[in-house]
Amino acid sequence: MTNILVTGGAGYIGSHACKALKAAGYTPVTFDNLVTGWQDAVKFGPFERGELTDRARLDEVFAKYQPAAVVHFAALSQVGEAMAEPGRYWANNVIGSLTLIEAAVAAGCLDFVFSSTCATYGEHDNVVLDENTAQYPLNAYGASKRAIEDILHDFEAAYGLRSVIFRYFNVAGADPDGEVGEFHRPETHLVPLMLDAIDGKRDALTVFGTDYDTPDGTCIRDYVHVCDLVDAHVLGLKWLEADKGSRVFNLGTGSGFSVREVIDQSSSVTNREVPFTIGPRRAGDCTKLVSGSVRAEQELGWTPTRSTLKSMIADAWRWHQSGSYER
């Protein structure tokens, strides 16, 4: 089977991608430093531990497996941390990615699928974002991802590197089979934080701001089921295999939900009250981020089938109750 190097394959999205890649007939080779990932999540192919900034280690892995493509998830991704420690984000995300891209080109691995983010767009309220929307990131996380996109474009011009870039929105849910799921240390994502609060594993959820210009005053985000998201990455690989050229795709549903709506749906799915308190706005948060995915639907043939709020929370709750990984 064809080897695919998956950076961050021990993490939340990366582990789901490895399962999808294996199901599609590939061999996912996980490259991860396990700082935020989990050894227990590596179930679908070989594991190689290392740092993206370690060129010699990357060269060793490329030589050993000779992957046909790279799927690059590994990154720091916390908005609050990015606001407080921008240098760390530029060093980790950009320098690490540049080292990886250089190693891939040197190994003749010229197909590259990149996990970017809607955070590159910044604040564009009351519009549906598309791939041509101007990019004005509000924090070092979004800015570092935009910089990596620029690096990929430059390496295409210089070396023929082909890339599919996915800018996606809030990812939620878990593998319906329960083999992998979502768990971060520290946890920062809304749904697992909420489920922990419901289950008494942490104090009440904090809602950061209720004075936004939205119907209920809380931020609105476009939520995509992790299984739908990784299906798009498999389609992105096939796009590159078909020699269709580099392309950028948004991955969203076009249906935003407010924090309050997520809380209400979680209470309905779990049949429990969600304990929460109100806090001040969090620096770097946008009021509303929503994207349609017309290009991904029309060109990739991608259709999100599990990205209803009910399905995402139900799958996440099932995983949460399993007690898998370390809690």
N, C-alpha and C positions, 0 to 999 in steps of 0.2 A: 504493500500500500504506500501511497505517497506521503512523505513526512511533511508536516507543517509545524514550524516553530511558533509556539504560543507564549508570548511574554505575559507574565501575570496570570498564568494558567491555573495557579492555586488560589486565585481570588474568586470573588463572587461571580462576575460576568465571565471571566476567563474559564472557570471550571465548567460552567454551563456550555460555553463555546466548545470546550474539549469534548464534551459528551456529544454535541451536535456534529462535530467534525468526524468523530469515530462512526457515528450512525450513517454519515454520508460517504464512508469508505476511506477516510484519511486516517493517518496516524498522528495524533497531536503530541508534540514534544513540548512539555511545559518547562519554561525557563523562569525561575522565580527566586527571590531572595528570602521569602517567607516572613518578611517584616509585617505585612498585612495579610498575606495569604496563609493557607492551611495545608499542611502535608496530607491530611485526611481527604482533602478535596481532589487530590491527584489520583484519579481512578481509571483513566481512559487511555493512557499512553505513558511513555518514559518521562522521568523527571530529572532535570538538571538544575542544581542550585547555583546561583551566581548573581552578580551585580551587572546592571546594564552599562555601567561606566568601566567595567573590566574588559578591555578589548581582547586581551589574550584569552580570557575565558570564553568570550563569544566566538572567537576564531576557532577554538577547540570544539565547541558545540556545532558550529556550522560544518566543520570538517568531518565530525563524527556522523552526523545525520544527513547532511546534504539536503536540507529542506527545499521544497519547491517554492515555498512562500513563507512570509512572516505575517502573523496576526498579532498586532501590538496593542495590548491592553495596559501593561504595567505603567503606573503613574501615581503620584500623589494627587488627591482629588477633593480635599476638604476646603470649602469656600472660606470659612472663618480662619482656618490656619493659613490659607493662602494670603489673606489680608494681613495677618500678623507677621508672617515669615515669608515674604515674597522671594527672597534670595534662595531659600530652600527649594521652592517650586521651580525656579529657573534652573538651578543646578541639577536637580533630580530629573525633572521632566524633559528639559531641552537637551542638556548635555548627555544624559542617558540615551535619549532617542537618537541624537546625532551619532553617538558611538555605535548604536545598533544599526542604523542605516548604513554607515560606512562599512561595518563588518558584513552586512548583507550584500552590498555592492561588490566588495572584495571577493566574496564567495560565489559571485555570479547568481545570487538569489534576487531576482529583479521584480518579483510580485510581492506587493506589500499592502496589507489591509490595516488601516489605522483607526483606532478608537478615539475620535475627537469628541466634541461636546457642543451643545447649544450655548454654553457659556461664552463661546467666541463671539456671539452676537451682541451681548450686553442687553441693554434695556430697549425694547421695542414694544411698548404697550399697545394693546387693542389691535394688533395685526397678526395675521398668520405668517410665521416666518417661513421663508423658502431659502434655497441654496444661494440665491443672489442677494439676500438681505445683507446690508452693510454690517461689517464686523467691528464692534467697539466693546471689547471685553472690559468688565468692571473690576476684575481681580487678576492676580498672578496665575491662577489656575487656568482661566479662559485664555489669558494672554500667552501662556506657555504652550497651550494646545494650538493656538493660531500660528505661533512661531514654528511648530513642528510641521504644520501643513505647508508653510512656506518652504521649509527645508525639503520636503518631499517634492514640491514643484521644481525647486532648483536642481535636485538630483535627477529628476526626470530629464531636464534639459541637458544636463552634463553627461549622464551615464545611461539613460534609457530606463531608469527605474519607473515601473508602473504602479500606481497606487489607487486604491479605493478608500476614500475617507468617509467615515460615518459620523455625522454630528447628531448625537441623540440626546434625548430628553430624560426625564426621571425614570430610572429603571426600578422595577418592583417585581414581587412574586418570587417563585422558586420552582425548581424542577417538580412537576406533578408526581413523578415516580419516587421522590424523596431521596435520590442519590446524592444530590448536592443542593445547597441553598445559600441564603445570605447570612453572613455573620462577619462583622468588622470589629476591630479593636483599635481605638475606641469606636463605638457605634455612633454614626452621625445621620443615618438615613431615617426618614420619617416613619415608614411602615414598621421596621423592626424595633425602633425606639418605642413606638406606640404599643406593639405587641408585648414588649418587655414590661411596659407600665401596666397593661391590662393583667398580665400574669404575676405582677408583684415583684418582678425581678429588678426593677429600678423605681426611683421616685417618679412622681407624675411627669408626664410629657410637658415640655415647655413649648408653647406656641409663640413664635417670635414675631410679634406685631399683629394687631387687629385693626389697624387704621389705614390699611392699603385701599386704593381705589378699586375695590372689587365688591361684588354683591354682599358678602359677609365680612369684609374687612381683612381677610387672610389671603396670603399669596396663592396664586393659581399656577399649577404646573401640569404638563402633559406627561402622563405616566404610560410607560411601555413595559409589557411583560418581558422578563428576561429571556424566556424561551423564544418569543417572537424576535427579540433583538438579535440573538445569536443565529437564528435562522437566516437573517439578513447577511450576516458575516459569511456564512457558507455560500450564499448566492453571490456575494462579492468576490469570493475566491473563484467561483465558476465564471464570473464576468471577466476576470483577468485571464483565466485559462483560455477563454474564447477570444483573447486578444482584442477586446473592445476598447482598450485605452483607459487612461486615468479618469476618475469621475468622483464627484462629491455627492453624497446623498444625506438628506435629513431622515431621521427615523423617529416619527411621532405618530399620533393618532388624529390630531386636530381637535381633540376633546380635552380641554383642561379641567382639572378639579382643584378646588380650594383645599387648604389644610383642614378646614372645618368639615368639608364634605368627606374627606378621607377618614376623619375621626368618626363621623356618623356612620359611614359604611362599615368601618371596623367594628363598631359596637353592634351593628346588625349581624355581621358575619359570625362574630364570636359569642353573641348574646351576652355581652358583658359591657359594663360602663368603662369608658376610657378616662382615667384620671388625668387632668391636665391643668396647667397654670398658664397665665398670660405673662409673657416677657416683652422686653423692648425689641424693636426691629434689630435684625442682625446685619452688620455691615456687609455690603456686597450682594445682598439679595435683591432680585428684581421683583416687580409687582406681578408680572404675568409672562410666562414663557409657554407658548403653544405653537406646534408645527404640524402642518399636514405633510404627507409623504407622497405627493403625486408623482414625483420623479422616481422614487423607489418602487412604487406600485407599477408605473407604466414601463420602466426600463428593466428593473430587476425581476419584476413579477412578485414583489413582496407584499403579502397581506397579513397584518397582525390579527391573529385569530383568538388569542387569549387575553388581549389587552383591555378587558373590561375591569373596572375597579373591583367588582365583586370577585372575579376570578383571581386577580392578582393578590388580593388580601386573603382569600380562602387558601390559595396555594402557599402563601407565606405563613399563615397560621398553622397549617398542617406541618410544615417544616419546623416551625418554631416549637411545636409541641413534641416533636421527635427527640429533642435534646441532643441532636447530632453536633459534632465538633465540640469545642471547649466553651463552656458558658460559665 
